[in-house]
Structures are given as structure tokens and as C-alpha cells.
Amino acid sequence: MGRRDSQDSLRDFIEKQEWPKELKRFEKPGKHEKPKKPVKLSEMRDILKYLSLVTQIGLTMVFSVGIGLLGGMFLDRWLNTGIFFMIVLTIIGIASGFRSVYLLIMGLEKDSSGGKESE
């Protein structure tokens, strides 16, 4: 039974130690602590709304720039103009991507204000 006694004494030693704050978040909650509240449905909706917005912003920029770049490369090969159209259409793609992102964000602000602008 020497091994069990040494395990119990080691457990007692560990429980009595004062741990840094960074490690305390990994402790199991005690009986006196309140359990954490579950995420409300409205909070989950907001989280998913902003997650979808970030995804949509990224995809909008990638596709706008990509379409401009690929269109410019196609025109340059077809018209044999070097890299002129690739540069011009890539810049147009970047500008249209920023415009689309701006409109997405402004549309989100209109939806979140809920018509309170008249007050």
C-alpha cells in the first residue's frame, strides 16, 4: 500500500499549491463556483452573422481581384499586349472589391440600426 499512500500525498501536495493565474483557468470548477451560463440564442445569431460577414468579405475580395487578374491575362494573350490589361483589370478588380465590401458593411449598419435614423 506504499504506492497508494505516495499517490495520495502527491495529490494533497498538488492541491495545496498556489498556481499562477494563467493556469487557474484549466482547473475544474469547485462546488462553490457557479456554472458558466450557456450562450443565448441571440448571442449565437450575432456571432454567426459576423462570421458570415467576414467570410463574405474575404470571398468578395478574392473573386473580384481574381476575375480582374484572369480577365487581364486572357486579354493580354489574345491581343498580345504584354501585361497592360492584367495590371489595369487587376486594379479595377481591387477597386470593385473594396466597393463591394463597403456596400456590405453599410448594408449591415442599416440593418442593425433598424430605422432609428429618424429619431
DSSP file (Angstrom, degrees, kcal/mol; ACC not computed):
  #  RESIDUE AA STRUCTURE BP1 BP2  ACC     N-H-->O    O-->H-N    N-H-->O    O-->H-N    TCO  KAPPA ALPHA  PHI   PSI    X-CA   Y-CA   Z-CA
    1    1 A M     >        0   0    0      0, 0.0     4,-1.8     0, 0.0     5,-0.2   0.000 360.0 360.0 360.0   4.4    0.0    0.0    0.0
    2    2 A G  H  >  +     0   0    0      1,-0.2     4,-2.0     2,-0.2     5,-0.1   0.850 360.0  54.2 -64.0 -34.8    3.0    2.3   -0.1
    3    3 A R  H  > S+     0   0    0      2,-0.2     4,-2.0     1,-0.2    -1,-0.2   0.912 107.5  48.9 -68.6 -42.2    2.3    3.3   -3.7
    4    4 A R  H  > S+     0   0    0      1,-0.2     4,-2.4     2,-0.2    -1,-0.2   0.893 110.6  51.8 -64.5 -39.4   -1.3    4.4   -2.9
    5    5 A D  H  X S+     0   0    0     -4,-1.8     4,-2.5     1,-0.2    -1,-0.2   0.907 109.5  49.3 -63.8 -40.6    0.0    6.4    0.1
    6    6 A S  H  X S+     0   0    0     -4,-2.0     4,-2.0     2,-0.2    -1,-0.2   0.869 110.8  50.3 -68.3 -34.3    2.6    8.2   -2.1
    7    7 A Q  H  X S+     0   0    0     -4,-2.0     4,-2.4     2,-0.2    -2,-0.2   0.905 111.7  48.2 -67.3 -41.0   -0.1    9.0   -4.7
    8    8 A D  H  X S+     0   0    0     -4,-2.4     4,-2.5     2,-0.2    -2,-0.2   0.910 112.4  48.0 -65.5 -41.5   -2.4   10.4   -2.1
    9    9 A S  H  X S+     0   0    0     -4,-2.5     4,-2.2     2,-0.2    -1,-0.2   0.874 111.9  50.0 -68.5 -35.0    0.4   12.5   -0.6
   10   10 A L  H  X S+     0   0    0     -4,-2.0     4,-2.4     2,-0.2    -2,-0.2   0.907 110.7  49.8 -66.3 -41.3    1.3   13.8   -4.0
   11   11 A R  H  X S+     0   0    0     -4,-2.4     4,-2.3     2,-0.2    -2,-0.2   0.915 111.1  49.1 -63.2 -42.9   -2.3   14.7   -4.7
   12   12 A D  H  X S+     0   0    0     -4,-2.5     4,-1.4     1,-0.2    -1,-0.2   0.902 110.9  50.8 -62.3 -40.9   -2.5   16.5   -1.4
   13   13 A F  H  X S+     0   0    0     -4,-2.2     4,-0.7     1,-0.2    -2,-0.2   0.919 111.3  47.3 -62.5 -44.7    0.7   18.4   -2.2
   14   14 A I  H >< S+     0   0    0     -4,-2.4     3,-0.8     1,-0.2    -2,-0.2   0.894 110.2  52.4 -66.1 -39.9   -0.6   19.4   -5.7
   15   15 A E  H 3< S+     0   0    0     -4,-2.3    -1,-0.2     1,-0.2    -2,-0.2   0.797 107.9  52.1 -67.3 -27.8   -3.9   20.6   -4.3
   16   16 A K  H 3< S+     0   0    0     -4,-1.4    -1,-0.2    -3,-0.2    -2,-0.2   0.608  88.0 105.7 -84.0 -12.0   -2.2   22.8   -1.7
   17   17 A Q  S << S-     0   0    0     -3,-0.8     2,-0.7    -4,-0.7    -3,-0.0  -0.338  72.5-126.3 -71.3 149.8    0.0   24.6   -4.2
   18   18 A E        -     0   0    0     -2,-0.0    -1,-0.1     0, 0.0    -2,-0.1  -0.874  31.7-157.1 -96.3 113.4   -0.7   28.2   -5.2
   19   19 A W        -     0   0    0     -2,-0.7     5,-0.1     1,-0.1     0, 0.0  -0.603  21.1-100.0 -94.5 151.1   -0.9   28.1   -9.0
   20   20 A P    >>  -     0   0    0      0, 0.0     4,-1.1     0, 0.0     3,-0.9  -0.255  34.7-111.5 -62.8 157.0   -0.4   31.1  -11.4
   21   21 A K  H 3> S+     0   0    0      1,-0.3     4,-0.7     2,-0.2     3,-0.3   0.833 115.1  62.7 -60.1 -33.7   -3.5   32.9  -12.7
   22   22 A E  H 34 S+     0   0    0      1,-0.2     3,-0.3     2,-0.2    -1,-0.3   0.838 108.4  41.4 -62.8 -32.3   -2.7   31.6  -16.2
   23   23 A L  H X4 S+     0   0    0     -3,-0.9     3,-1.6     1,-0.2    -1,-0.2   0.647  96.6  77.8 -90.0 -16.0   -3.1   28.0  -15.1
   24   24 A K  H >< S+     0   0    0     -4,-1.1     3,-1.5    -3,-0.3    -1,-0.2   0.783  81.9  67.2 -66.7 -24.9   -6.1   28.5  -12.9
   25   25 A R  T 3< S+     0   0    0     -4,-0.7    -1,-0.3    -3,-0.3    -2,-0.1   0.689  95.7  57.6 -69.6 -14.4   -8.4   28.7  -15.9
   26   26 A F  T <  S+     0   0    0     -3,-1.6    -1,-0.3    -4,-0.1    -2,-0.2   0.490  85.0 106.1 -90.9  -3.7   -7.7   25.0  -16.5
   27   27 A E  S <  S-     0   0    0     -3,-1.5     3,-0.0    -4,-0.2    -3,-0.0  -0.378  80.7-106.2 -73.0 153.4   -8.8   23.9  -13.1
   28   28 A K        -     0   0    0      1,-0.1     2,-0.1    -2,-0.1    -1,-0.1  -0.590  43.9-102.6 -74.4 140.3  -12.1   22.1  -12.7
   29   29 A P        -     0   0    0      0, 0.0    -1,-0.1     0, 0.0    -4,-0.0  -0.413  38.5-129.3 -66.7 139.2  -14.8   24.4  -11.2
   30   30 A G    >   -     0   0    0     -2,-0.1     3,-0.7     1,-0.1    -3,-0.0  -0.160  25.6 -98.5 -79.4 178.3  -15.4   23.7   -7.5
   31   31 A K  T 3  S+     0   0    0      1,-0.2    -1,-0.1     3,-0.0     0, 0.0   0.800 121.8  55.0 -69.3 -27.8  -18.7   23.2   -5.8
   32   32 A H  T 3  S+     0   0    0      2,-0.1     2,-0.3     0, 0.0    -1,-0.2   0.645  91.3  89.9 -82.3 -13.0  -18.9   26.8   -4.7
   33   33 A E  S <  S-     0   0    0     -3,-0.7     3,-0.0     1,-0.1     0, 0.0  -0.605  79.9-120.2 -86.8 144.3  -18.4   28.2   -8.2
   34   34 A K        -     0   0    0     -2,-0.3     3,-0.1     1,-0.1    -2,-0.1  -0.573  32.1-109.9 -77.6 142.0  -21.4   28.9  -10.4
   35   35 A P        -     0   0    0      0, 0.0    -1,-0.1     0, 0.0     2,-0.1  -0.402  42.5 -94.9 -67.9 151.1  -21.5   27.0  -13.7
   36   36 A K        -     0   0    0      1,-0.1    -3,-0.0    -2,-0.1     0, 0.0  -0.376  41.9-109.4 -68.2 144.8  -20.9   29.2  -16.7
   37   37 A K        -     0   0    0      1,-0.1    -1,-0.1    -3,-0.1     3,-0.1  -0.482  33.5-114.1 -73.5 141.5  -24.1   30.4  -18.5
   38   38 A P        -     0   0    0      0, 0.0     2,-0.2     0, 0.0    -1,-0.1  -0.372  41.0 -89.8 -70.6 157.9  -24.8   28.8  -21.8
   39   39 A V        -     0   0    0      1,-0.1     2,-0.1    -2,-0.1     0, 0.0  -0.502  44.9-123.7 -71.0 131.4  -24.7   31.0  -24.9
   40   40 A K     >  -     0   0    0     -2,-0.2     4,-2.2     1,-0.1     5,-0.2  -0.347  17.1-116.5 -73.5 157.4  -28.0   32.7  -25.6
   41   41 A L  H  > S+     0   0    0      1,-0.2     4,-2.2     2,-0.2     5,-0.1   0.867 115.5  52.6 -63.1 -37.9  -29.6   32.2  -29.0
   42   42 A S  H  > S+     0   0    0      2,-0.2     4,-2.0     1,-0.2    -1,-0.2   0.886 109.5  49.1 -67.3 -37.7  -29.4   35.9  -29.8
   43   43 A E  H  > S+     0   0    0      2,-0.2     4,-2.4     1,-0.2    -2,-0.2   0.897 110.5  50.6 -66.5 -39.5  -25.7   35.9  -29.0
   44   44 A M  H  X S+     0   0    0     -4,-2.2     4,-2.6     2,-0.2    -2,-0.2   0.888 108.3  53.0 -65.1 -38.4  -25.2   32.9  -31.2
   45   45 A R  H  X S+     0   0    0     -4,-2.2     4,-2.3     2,-0.2    -1,-0.2   0.921 109.9  47.9 -61.4 -44.0  -27.0   34.7  -34.0
   46   46 A D  H  X S+     0   0    0     -4,-2.0     4,-2.3     2,-0.2     5,-0.2   0.913 111.2  50.6 -63.8 -42.4  -24.8   37.7  -33.7
   47   47 A I  H  X S+     0   0    0     -4,-2.4     4,-2.2     1,-0.2    -2,-0.2   0.933 113.5  44.7 -60.9 -46.3  -21.7   35.5  -33.7
   48   48 A L  H  X S+     0   0    0     -4,-2.6     4,-2.4     2,-0.2    -1,-0.2   0.854 110.7  55.4 -67.9 -34.0  -22.8   33.6  -36.8
   49   49 A K  H  X S+     0   0    0     -4,-2.3     4,-1.7    -5,-0.2    -2,-0.2   0.932 112.3  41.5 -64.0 -45.2  -23.8   36.9  -38.5
   50   50 A Y  H  X S+     0   0    0     -4,-2.3     4,-2.3     2,-0.2    -2,-0.2   0.843 112.8  54.2 -73.4 -32.5  -20.4   38.4  -38.1
   51   51 A L  H  X S+     0   0    0     -4,-2.2     4,-2.1    -5,-0.2    -2,-0.2   0.913 110.2  47.0 -64.6 -41.9  -18.6   35.2  -39.0
   52   52 A S  H  X S+     0   0    0     -4,-2.4     4,-2.6     2,-0.2    -2,-0.2   0.858 110.2  54.1 -68.1 -33.7  -20.6   35.0  -42.3
   53   53 A L  H  X S+     0   0    0     -4,-1.7     4,-2.5     2,-0.2    -2,-0.2   0.926 108.6  47.9 -64.5 -44.4  -19.8   38.7  -42.9
   54   54 A V  H  X S+     0   0    0     -4,-2.3     4,-2.2     2,-0.2    -2,-0.2   0.912 113.5  48.2 -63.3 -41.8  -16.0   38.1  -42.5
   55   55 A T  H  X S+     0   0    0     -4,-2.1     4,-2.5     1,-0.2     5,-0.2   0.919 112.0  49.1 -63.4 -43.7  -16.3   35.1  -44.8
   56   56 A Q  H  X S+     0   0    0     -4,-2.6     4,-2.4     1,-0.2    -2,-0.2   0.876 109.6  52.1 -65.5 -37.7  -18.2   37.1  -47.4
   57   57 A I  H  X S+     0   0    0     -4,-2.5     4,-2.2     2,-0.2    -1,-0.2   0.933 111.3  47.2 -63.3 -45.6  -15.7   39.9  -47.3
   58   58 A G  H  X S+     0   0    0     -4,-2.2     4,-2.4     1,-0.2    -2,-0.2   0.930 114.2  45.7 -62.5 -46.1  -12.8   37.6  -47.9
   59   59 A L  H  X S+     0   0    0     -4,-2.5     4,-2.6     1,-0.2     5,-0.3   0.882 110.5  54.5 -66.4 -37.2  -14.5   35.8  -50.8
   60   60 A T  H  X S+     0   0    0     -4,-2.4     4,-2.3    -5,-0.2     5,-0.2   0.932 111.5  44.2 -61.0 -46.3  -15.7   39.0  -52.3
   61   61 A M  H  X S+     0   0    0     -4,-2.2     4,-2.3     2,-0.2     5,-0.3   0.927 114.1  49.5 -65.3 -44.3  -12.1   40.4  -52.4
   62   62 A V  H  X S+     0   0    0     -4,-2.4     4,-2.5     1,-0.2    -2,-0.2   0.933 115.4  42.5 -62.1 -46.5  -10.6   37.2  -53.7
   63   63 A F  H  X S+     0   0    0     -4,-2.6     4,-2.6     2,-0.2     5,-0.2   0.873 113.2  52.1 -71.7 -35.7  -13.1   36.8  -56.5
   64   64 A S  H  X S+     0   0    0     -4,-2.3     4,-1.8    -5,-0.3    -2,-0.2   0.949 116.6  39.0 -64.1 -47.7  -13.0   40.4  -57.5
   65   65 A V  H  X S+     0   0    0     -4,-2.3     4,-2.7    -5,-0.2    -2,-0.2   0.905 116.6  52.3 -68.5 -40.5   -9.2   40.5  -57.8
   66   66 A G  H  X S+     0   0    0     -4,-2.5     4,-2.9    -5,-0.3     5,-0.3   0.907 109.2  48.2 -63.9 -43.0   -9.1   37.0  -59.3
   67   67 A I  H  X S+     0   0    0     -4,-2.6     4,-2.5     2,-0.2     5,-0.2   0.917 113.8  47.7 -64.5 -42.2  -11.6   37.8  -62.1
   68   68 A G  H  X S+     0   0    0     -4,-1.8     4,-2.2    -5,-0.2    22,-0.3   0.918 114.5  46.6 -63.0 -42.9   -9.8   41.0  -62.9
   69   69 A L  H  X S+     0   0    0     -4,-2.7     4,-2.3    20,-0.2    -2,-0.2   0.943 115.9  43.3 -65.6 -48.6   -6.4   39.3  -63.0
   70   70 A L  H  X S+     0   0    0     -4,-2.9     4,-2.4     2,-0.2    -2,-0.2   0.890 114.1  51.1 -67.3 -38.8   -7.6   36.3  -65.1
   71   71 A G  H  X S+     0   0    0     -4,-2.5     4,-2.5    -5,-0.3    -1,-0.2   0.911 111.3  48.7 -62.6 -41.6   -9.5   38.6  -67.4
   72   72 A G  H  X S+     0   0    0     -4,-2.2     4,-2.4    -5,-0.2    14,-0.5   0.892 110.5  50.2 -65.4 -39.9   -6.5   40.7  -67.9
   73   73 A M  H  X S+     0   0    0     -4,-2.3     4,-2.1     2,-0.2     5,-0.2   0.910 110.9  50.0 -64.4 -40.8   -4.2   37.7  -68.6
   74   74 A F  H  X S+     0   0    0     -4,-2.4     4,-2.6     2,-0.2    -2,-0.2   0.945 112.6  46.1 -62.0 -48.0   -6.7   36.4  -71.1
   75   75 A L  H  X S+     0   0    0     -4,-2.5     4,-3.0     1,-0.2     5,-0.3   0.887 110.6  53.7 -63.8 -38.2   -6.9   39.8  -72.9
   76   76 A D  H  X>S+     0   0    0     -4,-2.4     5,-1.2     1,-0.2     4,-1.1   0.900 112.8  43.2 -63.8 -40.0   -3.1   40.2  -72.9
   77   77 A R  H  <5S+     0   0    0     -4,-2.1    -2,-0.2     3,-0.2    -1,-0.2   0.908 116.8  46.9 -69.4 -40.7   -2.6   36.8  -74.5
   78   78 A W  H  <5S+     0   0    0     -4,-2.6    -2,-0.2     1,-0.2    -3,-0.2   0.912 124.7  30.4 -69.3 -42.2   -5.4   37.4  -77.0
   79   79 A L  H  <5S-     0   0    0     -4,-3.0    -1,-0.2    -5,-0.2    -2,-0.2   0.485 101.0-130.6 -95.9  -4.3   -4.3   40.9  -78.0
   80   80 A N  T  <5 +     0   0    0     -4,-1.1    -3,-0.2    -5,-0.3    -4,-0.1   0.946  57.7 143.0  54.6  55.0   -0.5   40.2  -77.4
   81   81 A T    > < -     0   0    0     -5,-1.2     3,-1.1     1,-0.3     2,-0.5   0.149  55.5-124.8-112.3  18.3   -0.1   43.4  -75.3
   82   82 A G  T 3  S-     0   0    0     -6,-0.4    -1,-0.3     1,-0.2     4,-0.1  -0.637  70.1 -33.8  78.1-123.2    2.3   42.2  -72.6
   83   83 A I  T 3> S+     0   0    0     -2,-0.5     4,-2.0    -3,-0.1    -1,-0.2   0.149 103.2 110.5-121.1  18.8    0.9   42.9  -69.1
   84   84 A F  H <> S+     0   0    0     -3,-1.1     4,-2.3     1,-0.2     5,-0.2   0.960  83.1  39.1 -60.3 -56.4   -1.1   46.0  -69.7
   85   85 A F  H  > S+     0   0    0      1,-0.2     4,-2.9   -13,-0.2     5,-0.3   0.833 112.0  58.9 -67.4 -31.6   -4.6   44.6  -69.4
   86   86 A M  H  > S+     0   0    0    -14,-0.5     4,-1.7     2,-0.2    -1,-0.2   0.933 110.7  41.8 -61.8 -44.8   -3.6   42.4  -66.5
   87   87 A I  H  X S+     0   0    0     -4,-2.0     4,-2.1     2,-0.2    -2,-0.2   0.933 117.2  47.0 -67.5 -45.8   -2.5   45.4  -64.5
   88   88 A V  H  X S+     0   0    0     -4,-2.3     4,-2.2     1,-0.2    -2,-0.2   0.942 115.9  43.1 -64.2 -48.6   -5.4   47.6  -65.4
   89   89 A L  H  X S+     0   0    0     -4,-2.9     4,-2.3     1,-0.2    -1,-0.2   0.803 111.2  55.4 -72.1 -27.1   -8.1   44.9  -64.8
   90   90 A T  H  X S+     0   0    0     -4,-1.7     4,-2.4    -5,-0.3    -1,-0.2   0.913 109.1  47.5 -67.3 -41.4   -6.4   43.8  -61.5
   91   91 A I  H  X S+     0   0    0     -4,-2.1     4,-2.4     2,-0.2    -2,-0.2   0.906 112.6  49.0 -64.6 -41.1   -6.6   47.4  -60.3
   92   92 A I  H  X S+     0   0    0     -4,-2.2     4,-2.7     2,-0.2    -2,-0.2   0.894 110.5  51.8 -64.1 -39.2  -10.2   47.6  -61.4
   93   93 A G  H  X S+     0   0    0     -4,-2.3     4,-2.1     2,-0.2    -2,-0.2   0.900 109.7  48.7 -63.6 -41.5  -10.9   44.3  -59.6
   94   94 A I  H  X S+     0   0    0     -4,-2.4     4,-2.4     2,-0.2    -2,-0.2   0.929 112.9  47.9 -63.1 -45.1   -9.3   45.6  -56.4
   95   95 A A  H  X S+     0   0    0     -4,-2.4     4,-2.2     1,-0.2    -2,-0.2   0.912 112.8  47.6 -63.6 -42.2  -11.4   48.8  -56.6
   96   96 A S  H  X S+     0   0    0     -4,-2.7     4,-2.4     2,-0.2    -1,-0.2   0.852 110.3  53.9 -69.4 -31.5  -14.6   46.9  -57.2
   97   97 A G  H  X S+     0   0    0     -4,-2.1     4,-2.3     2,-0.2    -2,-0.2   0.928 109.7  46.4 -64.5 -45.3  -13.8   44.5  -54.3
   98   98 A F  H  X S+     0   0    0     -4,-2.4     4,-2.5     2,-0.2    -2,-0.2   0.889 112.4  51.4 -64.0 -38.5  -13.3   47.4  -51.9
   99   99 A R  H  X S+     0   0    0     -4,-2.2     4,-2.4     2,-0.2    -2,-0.2   0.923 110.7  47.9 -64.0 -43.3  -16.6   49.0  -53.2
  100  100 A S  H  X S+     0   0    0     -4,-2.4     4,-2.1     2,-0.2    -2,-0.2   0.898 111.9  49.3 -64.5 -40.3  -18.5   45.7  -52.7
  101  101 A V  H  X S+     0   0    0     -4,-2.3     4,-2.3     2,-0.2    -1,-0.2   0.909 110.3  51.6 -65.1 -41.5  -17.0   45.3  -49.2
  102  102 A Y  H  X S+     0   0    0     -4,-2.5     4,-2.6     1,-0.2    -2,-0.2   0.924 110.3  48.2 -59.9 -45.3  -18.0   48.9  -48.4
  103  103 A L  H  X S+     0   0    0     -4,-2.4     4,-2.3     1,-0.2    -1,-0.2   0.871 109.8  53.1 -65.8 -36.1  -21.6   48.3  -49.5
  104  104 A L  H  X S+     0   0    0     -4,-2.1     4,-1.8     2,-0.2    -1,-0.2   0.935 112.2  44.2 -60.9 -46.5  -21.8   45.0  -47.5
  105  105 A I  H  X S+     0   0    0     -4,-2.3     4,-2.1     2,-0.2    -2,-0.2   0.896 113.2  50.1 -69.3 -40.0  -20.7   46.9  -44.3
  106  106 A M  H  X S+     0   0    0     -4,-2.6     4,-2.1     1,-0.2    -1,-0.2   0.891 109.7  51.9 -65.5 -37.4  -23.0   49.8  -45.0
  107  107 A G  H  X S+     0   0    0     -4,-2.3     4,-2.0     1,-0.2    -1,-0.2   0.869 108.5  51.6 -64.6 -35.7  -25.9   47.4  -45.5
  108  108 A L  H  X S+     0   0    0     -4,-1.8     4,-2.3     2,-0.2    -2,-0.2   0.896 108.5  50.4 -67.0 -40.8  -25.1   45.7  -42.2
  109  109 A E  H  X S+     0   0    0     -4,-2.1     4,-1.9     2,-0.2    -2,-0.2   0.882 109.6  51.0 -65.6 -37.4  -25.2   49.1  -40.4
  110  110 A K  H  X>S+     0   0    0     -4,-2.1     4,-1.3     1,-0.2     5,-0.6   0.917 112.0  47.3 -64.2 -42.0  -28.6   49.9  -41.9
  111  111 A D  H  <5S+     0   0    0     -4,-2.0    -2,-0.2     1,-0.2    -1,-0.2   0.888 112.8  48.2 -66.2 -38.9  -29.9   46.5  -40.8
  112  112 A S  H  <5S+     0   0    0     -4,-2.3    -1,-0.2     1,-0.2    -2,-0.2   0.805 106.9  55.6 -75.2 -28.4  -28.5   46.9  -37.3
  113  113 A S  H ><5S-     0   0    0     -4,-1.9     3,-0.6    -5,-0.2    -1,-0.2   0.823  91.1-153.8 -73.5 -28.8  -29.9   50.4  -36.8
  114  114 A G  T 3<5 -     0   0    0     -4,-1.3    -3,-0.1     1,-0.2    -4,-0.1   0.816  64.5 -52.7  64.5  32.9  -33.4   49.2  -37.6
  115  115 A G  T > <S+     0   0    0     -5,-0.6     3,-0.7     1,-0.1    -1,-0.2   0.745  98.0 133.3  78.4  22.4  -34.7   52.5  -38.9
  116  116 A K  G X   +     0   0    0     -3,-0.6     3,-1.1     1,-0.2    -2,-0.1   0.402  45.2  93.5 -84.8   3.5  -33.6   54.5  -35.8
  117  117 A E  G 3  S+     0   0    0      1,-0.2    -1,-0.2     2,-0.1    -3,-0.0   0.787  75.6  61.7 -68.1 -26.3  -32.2   57.2  -38.0
  118  118 A S  G <         0   0    0     -3,-0.7    -1,-0.2     1,-0.2    -2,-0.1   0.673 360.0 360.0 -74.9 -15.8  -35.4   59.3  -38.0
  119  119 A E    <         0   0    0     -3,-1.1    -1,-0.2    -4,-0.1    -2,-0.1   0.487 360.0 360.0 -80.3 360.0  -35.3   59.8  -34.2
